[in-house]
Amino acid sequence: MVVGFTGPRHRPHHLALVVGDEDSQVRLSARLEPVLAAHIGTAALSGAEVMGERRTEHETYTRIQTDLTVEILEGSGRHGTLTVMRMR
């Protein structure tokens, strides 16, 4: 579930995600591909209500109220990078 983004709303750099249940820690995705970022920005983030700024993983992100869900690929290893594959 998407709870925020970094960068400009119309072309976000990363998405702030909650993976699992709603009480899970917020994690940032890997940098979004340009075409996917533009699609998410115009189709999903443009109408989302901004809830302020929050901080996670040593980076500030814009918190939003939305029902956007994305499909991710979670990498293995120590950091478990979250790569956004597409919007649902």
N, C-alpha and C positions, 0 to 999 in steps of 0.2 A: 504494500500500500504506500502511495506517495504522500508524504507529509510536508514536503518543501523542496526548494531548489537553490542552487547557487548560480550566480551570474545574472544576466538579464532575463526577464520573464519570457520574452518572445523567442529566445534561443538559449535555454539554460545550459550551463556547463556540466553540472551534476544534479542528480535527484537525491533528496533526503528520503530514505525508505525505512519502513518498519517491516521486518521480515518475521513471519510467524504471527504470534498474537499481538494485540494492541499494546501490551505492557512491555514488549521487547524494546531494546535500545535502538535509537535512530542511528542508521549508518548511511554514509554517502556512497553513491554508485561511482563506478569508473567514469571518466569523461565520456559524455555522450557523443555519438557520431553526429556530424553536422546536419544531415538530412533528418535523422530521428529527433534531434534537438528542436529543429524548426517545426516539425510536425507536432510534437508534444507541446511546444510553446503556443502555437496558434490554435490547436484543437482542444487542448485541455487546461492549460494554465491561464489563458487570457481572461477567463471568467471566474477564476478561483478567488475566494476571499482571502486577503492577506491577514495573518494573525500576529505579525511582528517578526522579529529576528530571534533566532535561537543559536546555540553553539553546540557542535558535536565534533568529535575527532579533530579537535583543534582548529576547526573552521566554522565560520558563521554562515548560516543559511536562512533563507526567508521561509517562515512557516506559513502554510496555506491550509485552508479548509476545502477539501475536495474528496470525491469518491474514486479518484483515478487509481487503477491497479495496473501494474506493468509486469511483464514476464521477465525474469532475470536468470542469468547463468551465474551460479556462485562458484568461484574458483576455489581450488584446494590450496592448502598451505597455511602459513601463519596468519596472513592478513585476510584471506578469503574474499578477494575482490568481487564486487557485485557488478556484473555487466548487464545493462538493460538491453533486452533483445527487441521488445515491441510493446505497444500499448494493448490493453485488453478492452 
